[in-house]
Amino acid sequence: MAGALDWLDPHVEKYILAEDGEEIRDQVRRHWMASAFPALRLALGLWLFSTAWLYTSLLFWILLGGALVLIANALWRIADQYRDRFVVTNQKVYRVHGNVNQVRASMPLTRILDITVDRPLAGRIFGYGHFVFESAAQDQGLRDIRWVPDIDDRERLIQRVIHEAGLGTHARARASSEDDGT
């Protein structure tokens, strides 16, 4: 099954700078609840499609057309949810999403000023939440990351990676200044 869906995978590993020591720390797929409503639309569309054949004439065509629209919309949304990935590396966070046009947005860890975690009631029940990133650049393509599973663990990971990146930067700067004799 994995081979059959390989064309849907956004292959996020292509966008890291491995030659500069960048490593993926976490790759986040959307929580299954993000696809719940599209799955319900798919089920309704399939039900309409199967019952359309019981009718004749105009009602058949209306049900068939409605069913096909529901099915197509649901499959598109499910594929869109599957292709949406949020990635944390040791140098940046980035998101890859889109079915036809692929959109990528990234932010260096050093630009993250604040991370807000939003856990709605349904998110607390089903285990997901949403990130809101604040950075020095207010118009950014990476602000809201929705439907994040295990959001508390993911927030801790991001905080740890930011901390490690900050300590690494300071340690390298200190080592560099010591090598220069300053």
Summary of the structure (lengths in Angstrom):
residues: 182
radius of gyration: 22.0
end to end distance: 59.0
largest distance: 89.0
contacts: 499
relative contact order: 0.14
helix: 53%
strand: 24%
